[in-house]
Amino acid sequence: MKIIAFDPGGTTGLAKVILPEEKLDVGQSHSAEAIWYFLNNEWPDQIVYEKFLYQRRDKVDLTPVEVIGVIKLWAAVNRVPIASYTAAQAKTFWTDQKMKKLGGWFEGMPHGTDALRHLLYHRVFTMKHEHILEGLRD
Protein backbone atom coordinates (compact mmCIF):
# COMPACT_ATOMS: atom_id res chain seq x y z
CA MET A 1 0.00 0.00 0.00
CA LYS A 2 1.25 3.46 -0.92
CA ILE A 3 0.04 6.59 0.88
CA ILE A 4 1.03 10.08 -0.22
CA ALA A 5 0.47 13.22 1.85
CA PHE A 6 0.65 16.84 0.72
CA ASP A 7 1.22 20.19 2.38
CA PRO A 8 -0.17 22.32 -0.49
CA GLY A 9 1.21 25.75 -1.32
CA GLY A 10 3.61 27.66 -3.54
CA THR A 11 6.09 25.05 -2.39
CA THR A 12 4.10 21.88 -1.83
CA GLY A 13 5.46 19.38 0.64
CA LEU A 14 5.24 15.68 -0.21
CA ALA A 15 5.54 12.63 2.00
CA LYS A 16 5.18 9.07 0.75
CA VAL A 17 5.16 5.78 2.61
CA ILE A 18 5.04 2.27 1.22
CA LEU A 19 3.57 -0.27 3.62
CA PRO A 20 4.27 -2.69 5.18
CA GLU A 21 7.94 -1.97 4.42
CA GLU A 22 7.67 1.49 6.04
CA LYS A 23 9.71 2.87 3.13
CA LEU A 24 9.51 6.66 3.54
CA ASP A 25 10.32 9.47 1.13
CA VAL A 26 9.90 13.23 1.66
CA GLY A 27 10.23 16.02 -0.88
CA GLN A 28 8.87 19.29 -2.21
CA SER A 29 7.34 20.47 -5.50
CA HIS A 30 6.79 23.90 -6.98
CA SER A 31 3.73 23.66 -9.24
CA ALA A 32 0.24 22.21 -9.35
CA GLU A 33 1.06 20.64 -12.72
CA ALA A 34 4.04 18.82 -11.20
CA ILE A 35 1.70 17.36 -8.57
CA TRP A 36 -0.50 15.90 -11.33
CA TYR A 37 2.50 14.23 -12.98
CA PHE A 38 3.82 13.06 -9.62
CA LEU A 39 0.49 11.36 -8.85
CA ASN A 40 0.41 9.79 -12.33
CA ASN A 41 3.87 8.33 -11.74
CA GLU A 42 3.24 7.17 -8.17
CA TRP A 43 -0.36 5.86 -8.26
CA PRO A 44 -1.03 5.99 -4.51
CA ASP A 45 -3.67 3.87 -2.80
CA GLN A 46 -4.59 6.76 -0.49
CA ILE A 47 -4.00 10.52 -0.52
CA VAL A 48 -3.85 12.85 2.48
CA TYR A 49 -3.61 16.64 2.32
CA GLU A 50 -3.78 19.71 4.51
CA LYS A 51 -7.11 21.52 4.31
CA PHE A 52 -7.19 25.12 3.14
CA LEU A 53 -8.80 27.41 5.69
CA TYR A 54 -9.57 30.90 4.43
CA GLN A 55 -8.27 33.67 6.68
CA ARG A 56 -9.39 37.20 5.99
CA ARG A 57 -6.24 39.16 5.15
CA ASP A 58 -5.20 41.91 2.76
CA LYS A 59 -3.34 39.42 0.57
CA VAL A 60 -4.38 35.77 0.38
CA ASP A 61 -2.30 33.20 -1.49
CA LEU A 62 -4.72 30.84 -3.21
CA THR A 63 -2.04 28.52 -4.58
CA PRO A 64 -2.96 25.87 -1.98
CA VAL A 65 -6.51 25.84 -3.39
CA GLU A 66 -5.17 25.15 -6.89
CA VAL A 67 -2.98 22.32 -5.62
CA ILE A 68 -5.88 20.83 -3.64
CA GLY A 69 -8.04 21.04 -6.77
CA VAL A 70 -5.46 19.03 -8.71
CA ILE A 71 -5.23 16.45 -5.91
CA LYS A 72 -9.01 16.10 -5.64
CA LEU A 73 -9.49 15.86 -9.41
CA TRP A 74 -6.76 13.23 -9.77
CA ALA A 75 -8.23 11.23 -6.87
CA ALA A 76 -11.78 11.43 -8.30
CA VAL A 77 -10.74 10.41 -11.81
CA ASN A 78 -8.71 7.49 -10.46
CA ARG A 79 -11.07 6.56 -7.60
CA VAL A 80 -8.44 6.93 -4.91
CA PRO A 81 -9.68 7.74 -1.39
CA ILE A 82 -8.60 11.05 0.13
CA ALA A 83 -8.48 12.45 3.65
CA SER A 84 -7.75 15.97 4.79
CA TYR A 85 -6.79 17.51 8.10
CA THR A 86 -6.20 21.04 9.32
CA ALA A 87 -2.71 22.34 9.95
CA ALA A 88 -3.65 22.64 13.63
CA GLN A 89 -4.61 18.96 13.87
CA ALA A 90 -1.29 17.76 12.48
CA LYS A 91 0.98 20.34 14.13
CA THR A 92 -0.68 20.22 17.54
CA PHE A 93 -0.02 16.53 17.95
CA TRP A 94 3.12 16.15 15.79
CA THR A 95 5.20 18.90 17.36
CA ASP A 96 8.73 19.66 16.17
CA GLN A 97 10.06 17.85 19.25
CA LYS A 98 8.08 14.67 18.45
CA MET A 99 9.08 14.81 14.78
CA LYS A 100 12.76 15.05 15.73
CA LYS A 101 12.45 12.21 18.24
CA LEU A 102 10.80 10.02 15.62
CA GLY A 103 13.45 10.88 13.03
CA GLY A 104 10.92 12.73 10.89
CA TRP A 105 12.62 16.11 10.86
CA PHE A 106 14.08 17.15 7.52
CA GLU A 107 16.31 20.21 7.83
CA GLY A 108 15.78 22.67 4.97
CA MET A 109 12.54 20.96 3.94
CA PRO A 110 9.81 22.49 6.12
CA HIS A 111 6.97 21.74 3.70
CA GLY A 112 8.06 18.12 3.31
CA THR A 113 8.18 17.81 7.09
CA ASP A 114 4.67 19.28 7.33
CA ALA A 115 3.39 16.79 4.74
CA LEU A 116 4.90 14.03 6.88
CA ARG A 117 3.02 15.39 9.93
CA HIS A 118 -0.24 14.90 8.00
CA LEU A 119 0.78 11.43 6.90
CA LEU A 120 1.63 10.42 10.46
CA TYR A 121 -1.56 11.99 11.81
CA HIS A 122 -3.60 10.01 9.27
CA ARG A 123 -1.84 6.77 10.06
CA VAL A 124 -2.14 7.08 13.85
CA PHE A 125 -5.61 8.61 14.22
CA THR A 126 -7.48 7.31 11.17
CA MET A 127 -5.75 4.05 10.28
CA LYS A 128 -4.98 3.25 13.96
CA HIS A 129 -1.30 2.49 13.28
CA GLU A 130 -0.52 3.16 16.92
CA HIS A 131 2.78 1.29 16.73
CA ILE A 132 4.22 4.53 15.33
CA LEU A 133 3.84 6.06 18.77
CA GLU A 134 6.29 3.54 20.24
CA GLY A 135 9.09 5.63 18.71
CA LEU A 136 8.12 8.46 21.07
CA ARG A 137 8.59 6.50 24.27
CA ASP A 138 11.71 7.06 26.36
C-alpha positions as CSV (number, residue, x, y, z in Angstrom):
1,M,0.0,0.0,0.0
2,K,1.3,3.5,-0.9
3,I,0.0,6.6,0.9
4,I,1.0,10.1,-0.2
5,A,0.5,13.2,1.8
6,F,0.7,16.8,0.7
7,D,1.2,20.2,2.4
8,P,-0.2,22.3,-0.5
9,G,1.2,25.7,-1.3
10,G,3.6,27.7,-3.5
11,T,6.1,25.0,-2.4
12,T,4.1,21.9,-1.8
13,G,5.5,19.4,0.6
14,L,5.2,15.7,-0.2
15,A,5.5,12.6,2.0
16,K,5.2,9.1,0.7
17,V,5.2,5.8,2.6
18,I,5.0,2.3,1.2
19,L,3.6,-0.3,3.6
20,P,4.3,-2.7,5.2
21,E,7.9,-2.0,4.4
22,E,7.7,1.5,6.0
23,K,9.7,2.9,3.1
24,L,9.5,6.7,3.5
25,D,10.3,9.5,1.1
26,V,9.9,13.2,1.7
27,G,10.2,16.0,-0.9
28,Q,8.9,19.3,-2.2
29,S,7.3,20.5,-5.5
30,H,6.8,23.9,-7.0
31,S,3.7,23.7,-9.2
32,A,0.2,22.2,-9.4
33,E,1.1,20.6,-12.7
34,A,4.0,18.8,-11.2
35,I,1.7,17.4,-8.6
36,W,-0.5,15.9,-11.3
37,Y,2.5,14.2,-13.0
38,F,3.8,13.1,-9.6
39,L,0.5,11.4,-8.9
40,N,0.4,9.8,-12.3
41,N,3.9,8.3,-11.7
42,E,3.2,7.2,-8.2
43,W,-0.4,5.9,-8.3
44,P,-1.0,6.0,-4.5
45,D,-3.7,3.9,-2.8
46,Q,-4.6,6.8,-0.5
47,I,-4.0,10.5,-0.5
48,V,-3.8,12.9,2.5
49,Y,-3.6,16.6,2.3
50,E,-3.8,19.7,4.5
51,K,-7.1,21.5,4.3
52,F,-7.2,25.1,3.1
53,L,-8.8,27.4,5.7
54,Y,-9.6,30.9,4.4
55,Q,-8.3,33.7,6.7
56,R,-9.4,37.2,6.0
57,R,-6.2,39.2,5.1
58,D,-5.2,41.9,2.8
59,K,-3.3,39.4,0.6
60,V,-4.4,35.8,0.4
61,D,-2.3,33.2,-1.5
62,L,-4.7,30.8,-3.2
63,T,-2.0,28.5,-4.6
64,P,-3.0,25.9,-2.0
65,V,-6.5,25.8,-3.4
66,E,-5.2,25.1,-6.9
67,V,-3.0,22.3,-5.6
68,I,-5.9,20.8,-3.6
69,G,-8.0,21.0,-6.8
70,V,-5.5,19.0,-8.7
71,I,-5.2,16.5,-5.9
72,K,-9.0,16.1,-5.6
73,L,-9.5,15.9,-9.4
74,W,-6.8,13.2,-9.8
75,A,-8.2,11.2,-6.9
76,A,-11.8,11.4,-8.3
77,V,-10.7,10.4,-11.8
78,N,-8.7,7.5,-10.5
79,R,-11.1,6.6,-7.6
80,V,-8.4,6.9,-4.9
81,P,-9.7,7.7,-1.4
82,I,-8.6,11.0,0.1
83,A,-8.5,12.4,3.7
84,S,-7.7,16.0,4.8
85,Y,-6.8,17.5,8.1
86,T,-6.2,21.0,9.3
87,A,-2.7,22.3,10.0
88,A,-3.6,22.6,13.6
89,Q,-4.6,19.0,13.9
90,A,-1.3,17.8,12.5
91,K,1.0,20.3,14.1
92,T,-0.7,20.2,17.5
93,F,0.0,16.5,17.9
94,W,3.1,16.1,15.8
95,T,5.2,18.9,17.4
96,D,8.7,19.7,16.2
97,Q,10.1,17.8,19.2
98,K,8.1,14.7,18.4
99,M,9.1,14.8,14.8
100,K,12.8,15.1,15.7
101,K,12.5,12.2,18.2
102,L,10.8,10.0,15.6
103,G,13.5,10.9,13.0
104,G,10.9,12.7,10.9
105,W,12.6,16.1,10.9
106,F,14.1,17.2,7.5
107,E,16.3,20.2,7.8
108,G,15.8,22.7,5.0
109,M,12.5,21.0,3.9
110,P,9.8,22.5,6.1
111,H,7.0,21.7,3.7
112,G,8.1,18.1,3.3
113,T,8.2,17.8,7.1
114,D,4.7,19.3,7.3
115,A,3.4,16.8,4.7
116,L,4.9,14.0,6.9
117,R,3.0,15.4,9.9
118,H,-0.2,14.9,8.0
119,L,0.8,11.4,6.9
120,L,1.6,10.4,10.5
121,Y,-1.6,12.0,11.8
122,H,-3.6,10.0,9.3
123,R,-1.8,6.8,10.1
124,V,-2.1,7.1,13.8
125,F,-5.6,8.6,14.2
126,T,-7.5,7.3,11.2
127,M,-5.7,4.1,10.3
128,K,-5.0,3.3,14.0
129,H,-1.3,2.5,13.3
130,E,-0.5,3.2,16.9
131,H,2.8,1.3,16.7
132,I,4.2,4.5,15.3
133,L,3.8,6.1,18.8
134,E,6.3,3.5,20.2
135,G,9.1,5.6,18.7
136,L,8.1,8.5,21.1
137,R,8.6,6.5,24.3
138,D,11.7,7.1,26.4
